[in-house]
Amino acid sequence: MRGTDYSYDAEWLGPQRRKIFRYDNAHIFEQYNHPDEFHKHVWNPKTGRELTPQWIGRHAWPDLCDVLDELYEWWREYKDELGLSD
């Protein structure tokens, strides 16, 4: 199986909805000179503001298991500070 269009979107859907991160290849960020469209959006966990998109690249693109591991590590780091339940 081979995918062509990707979007891994992580959000906290608790009482205070928060975007966490999103990997996608839906568009290219020419203004940042990204060589291809494979990038990651990240939001500041405290302010909710989006940070500068990070280029990931086709060859370093994570699979779903990698994304779930990253999300778990994010939760472990911020759960107490943000009052996120177990």
C-alpha positions as CSV (number, residue, x, y, z in Angstrom):
1,M,0.0,0.0,0.0
2,R,1.3,3.5,-0.8
3,G,-0.3,6.7,0.4
4,T,0.0,10.0,-1.5
5,D,-1.8,12.6,0.7
6,Y,-1.1,12.7,4.4
7,S,-2.5,14.5,7.4
8,Y,-1.8,13.4,10.9
9,D,-3.7,15.9,13.1
10,A,-3.4,15.8,16.9
11,E,-5.7,17.9,19.1
12,W,-6.8,17.9,22.7
13,L,-10.6,17.7,22.7
14,G,-11.1,18.3,26.4
15,P,-12.9,21.3,28.0
16,Q,-10.3,23.5,26.4
17,R,-9.8,22.4,22.8
18,R,-6.1,22.7,21.8
19,K,-4.3,22.0,18.6
20,I,-1.1,20.1,19.3
21,F,0.6,19.3,16.0
22,R,-0.2,18.3,12.4
23,Y,1.9,16.6,9.8
24,D,0.7,17.2,6.3
25,N,1.7,17.4,2.6
26,A,-1.3,19.4,1.4
27,H,0.7,22.5,0.5
28,I,4.2,23.8,0.2
29,F,5.7,26.7,2.2
30,E,7.6,28.5,-0.5
31,Q,8.0,31.5,1.7
32,Y,10.3,29.3,4.0
33,N,12.1,27.7,1.0
34,H,10.9,24.2,1.9
35,P,12.2,21.9,-0.9
36,D,9.0,19.8,-0.8
37,E,5.5,19.8,0.7
38,F,6.1,17.4,3.6
39,H,6.0,19.5,6.8
40,K,4.7,19.8,10.3
41,H,2.6,22.5,12.0
42,V,3.2,22.9,15.8
43,W,1.2,25.0,18.3
44,N,2.6,26.4,21.5
45,P,1.0,24.3,24.3
46,K,0.7,27.2,26.6
47,T,-0.5,30.0,24.3
48,G,-2.2,28.0,21.6
49,R,-0.4,30.0,18.9
50,E,1.0,28.3,15.8
51,L,4.8,28.3,15.5
52,T,6.7,28.4,12.2
53,P,6.0,25.3,10.1
54,Q,8.8,22.8,10.2
55,W,10.0,21.1,7.0
56,I,10.2,17.3,7.5
57,G,10.8,16.1,4.0
58,R,9.6,13.1,2.1
59,H,12.4,10.8,3.2
60,A,12.0,11.5,7.0
61,W,8.2,11.4,7.0
62,P,6.9,9.6,10.1
63,D,4.5,6.7,9.9
64,L,1.4,6.6,12.1
65,C,3.2,4.6,14.9
66,D,5.9,7.3,15.1
67,V,3.2,10.0,15.3
68,L,1.3,8.2,18.1
69,D,4.6,7.8,20.1
70,E,5.3,11.5,19.6
71,L,1.8,12.4,20.8
72,Y,2.2,10.2,23.9
73,E,5.5,11.9,24.8
74,W,3.8,15.3,24.3
75,W,1.1,14.3,26.7
76,R,3.6,13.0,29.3
77,E,5.5,16.3,29.1
78,Y,2.5,18.7,29.4
79,K,-0.3,16.8,31.1
80,D,0.3,18.1,34.6
81,E,1.2,21.7,33.5
82,L,-1.9,21.9,31.4
83,G,-4.2,20.0,33.7
84,L,-4.8,17.2,31.2
85,S,-6.4,14.2,32.8
86,D,-5.1,10.6,32.5
